[in-house]
C-alpha cells in the first residue's frame, strides 16, 4: 500500500473519532451513542460509566 | 402470556450509603440509565426476580438526607417517593439503604419515609465495617422500634442480598394501589423531635465504639481556627513537594522508554511522511503527555488518602469560614475540591447547592481551581525554567512554584466569588451544616483501586483523544508541504504554521510566539495537549542536528523567562477547555453563563499574563 494512503487513512480515522466523540448530546443519542448523562451523578471522572467528558 | 404487573420499588438512602452498589448487586446487568424529563438528574431503573419468583422493578433514586428537597437531585427523590413526579409510577414499596456505621444520619430519613406509609424495608449496609470496628446493632430491636423489616447487607460483596430479597417477598406489594401522599415540610419543632427520637433509638439499638475519643482529640488541633489552617496549608504544601520530588525517577524512566521506542521505530521505518507521523506526531506528542502519569498518580494518592482518613471533611469545615467570607456557600467546597481533578465533575457536583445564585457563583469559579490536565503544562514549564534547588533549608523551589500556582488558582476563585456575591449579587449565604466522620485508617485496597481508576482514565485519554488530536496536529503542521526551493522549516508553510503566524500579533503583547499560539488552539479541546503540540511543533520546526531533542531544553533555549511565566499565568486563568463551557451550558440551561465564563476568564488571563510578562521583563532588565 502506498505510504501516503496509510497516512491519510490514519489522519481521517483520527478526525472521524474526534468528530463522533464531540457530537452534540442530542445527535449522540440519535446515533445510538451514550449522551454523557451517565456522568451526571458521578462525583469524579474515571468511573466505569464515564463516557469521557472530553 | 400476561403475568401480574411487576411492582416498583424505590431505592432511597443518604449519599454514599452504598445504594448504587446494592442496586447493582440486585439487578446485575438488567439496568436502564436515562435522565428524568427536563433535568440532568440520572434515572437508573433495573429489574430482578425474588426467590418467590416475583418480577420486581427497582428505581435507584438520588441520595438524600431528608424529604425536604434541598437540591435538584433531592427534589427528584422526594417527588418520586411521594408520587408527585409527572411521568413516574408511584412506587409500591421503598427500600431504604443505611450506612450502618453512621446510623444517626439516616434514622430521621427512615422516620420520614415511614410516615409516607408505603411498605418498607431498611437495609443496614456496611455491616462488615461495623463488626470490624467492634460495633453492634440489635437488628430485631431496631426493627421493632421502627415497625419495619430490617436486614443486614454488605452491598460491595453482594452480602445479605438473599435476606433483602426474602424481606421484599414478605412485603404486601400490589395489594392497595399507591396514591400520592400529602406530605408537608416539617416545622423546626418537629425536626427537633425527630432528632431526639432518632437519638433515643440509636441509644437503645446500637453500640458503636468508633474512635470518638481519638477523633475529639485530633479535632481540637486539626479544627483549631489557627493551627488547623496552618496544618491544612502544610499538608497541601507537602503534597505539591511530593508531586515533584517523588515523581522524578518514574518520569525519567517513562521518558527514556518512550524516547527509546521512538528512536527504535524511527530506525525501522524509512524516511518519509509515515515515519514523521509516528515519530514527530505520536511519540513526540503523546509521549510528552504520558510522562506525567507518575505526578497524576501521586497527586491523587494524597487526595484519596486524605479523603479516606476523614480529613477532607475537616478541610471543608476549615475552608467554610474562608469561603463564607467571600460569599461562597459551604456546600461549594466539594464541587471546588472535585475541580482539582477536573472542572466538569466539579460543576456537576454544584447541583448540591440549592440557591441558584450560590450555584452559579460556584460554577463560574470552579474552572479556576487547578485541574489535573494543567499539571503537565505546569510541570514542563517549571522544570524548564525554575532551577532544581532547595531554599529555606530544604524546601524544593520547583514544588514551591507549583504550590504557588495552585494557591493562585484558589485565591483567584475566592476573589471572583467575592466580587460576584458581595458586589454583584448582594444577598446572605445560607448556613452550612455537615457531618464530620470519625477518623479511620485508609484501606490500602481502596486507595489502590482509586489510583488504578485515575491512572486508567489518564491512560485512556492519552490513548484516545490526545492520540487523535496529536495525529491531526501533525497533519496540520506538515501539510501543505513547502514549495520547491523554499528555505526555513516546513512547518512555516503548513496550515498550523500559518494560523499561528496569523494569530501571533494578538498574543505578542503577552510574550507568546507563534508556536505557543498553535498549542493554545487544540489545548481548548484538552489542556494537556498543549504540551504534546509544543513537542510536535518544535520537532517539526527543528532543522538538522537540533532536531528531536527533548522538549524541555528546547523551551529553555527558545523562550525567555517572562514568556514562560506569562504562559504559566495564562494557564491559571484562561478558559482553555471547551468541554467545561459545554457542561456549564448544560447545567445552567443557558448560553449566557458559559459566555460570561469565557469572557471573564479570557480577560483575566490576558490581563494577568500581560502584567506578568511586562513586570518580569522590567525586573530582569
Interface residues (C-beta under 8 A of the other chain):
Chain A: X3 X4 X6 X7 X10 X11 X14 X15 X17 X18 X21 X22 X25 X37 X38 X39 X40 X41 X42 X43 X44 X45 X46 X47 X49 X50 X52 X53 X54
Chain B: X33 X34 X35 X40 X41 X42 X62 X73 X272 X273 X274 X277 X334 X338 X341 X342 X344 X345 X348 X349 X453 X454 X456 X457 X460 X461 X464 X465 X467 X468 X469 X471 X472 X475 X525 X526 X579 X583 X586
